[in-house]
Amino acid sequence: MLADLTAGAVQDAEARASERPRALVESVALARTPARDALRALAPADTVKIIAEVKRASPSRGDLARIPDPALQARRYADGGASAISVLTEGRRFKGSLADLEAVQAAVDLPVLRKDFIATEYQVLEARASGADMVLLIVAALEPRQLRRLHTMVSDLGMTPLVETHSADEVAIATDLGARVIGVNARDLSTFELDRDLFGRLVEKIPQDTVKIAESAVMHPDDVAHYRAAGADVVLVGEALVTSDPVSTLQAFIAAGSFPRGRSTSDESA
């Protein structure tokens, strides 16, 4: 499934490139104001931080929410206390677009992540041209040289790469790459099965000075507390926010993770 999603995203990017050549997109990307500082926004703190996701649908869950106004959704996330916003731009299965990213970037002052199946330099350039401050790079979807090349390109454009992993071997690849932000996705992108404890098994393999992000399997405040106790600096949340009141849900999630990472609420009260 991951290979199919990536191939489809690349095909769609190639179609866009036929209308907007690389040279044009690159000129727009280089003319943008500098990317927002995602490392500062997501830096470890005494409470968990949330990346709130604009997400209409997914292959595993189907349609989730219409979201006719991504900018309004983003402003609600900012009001709820999100530290950054993720925008799914894949169109085939997630029903997103670069227009969603552009609308969100213009609506808030928070760093914005382009979440997609990125495998080409053109996709990286169009991310910056559309205002992305961060770009998702999935280790399992990329060959090592390809991953290194794209990681370097994202950084050279002033953006922050979020390197997503699903195993100890992939964490080692991300670490060797020098990634400053590493995510562990509880969802297996081949089977779409969830393993909420995967983050806890891998977190000790991630360097201490790296921003550690737990992704997926977050529906309730207890899930945020679980990830925070395991050592997460940041939790990425999508479905739970688009299917509820985002402001109150975000506030509840942040409150649930309001203790130093690697400790639990019971530790705090002891």
Secondary structure, 3 states (H helix, E strand, C coil): CHHHHHHHHHHHHHHHHHHCCHHHHHHHHHHCCCCCCHHHHHCCCCCCEEEEEECCEECCCEECCCCCCHHHHHHHHHHHCCCEEEEECCCCCCCCCHHHHHHHHHHCCCCEEEECCCCCHHHHHHHHHCCCCEEEEEHHHCCHHHHHHHHHHHHHCCCEEEEEECCHHHHHHHHHHCCCEEEEECECCCCCCECCCHHHHHHHHCCCCCEEEEECCCCCHHHHHHHHHHCCCEEEECHHHHCCCHHHHHHHHHHHCCCCCCCCHHHHHC
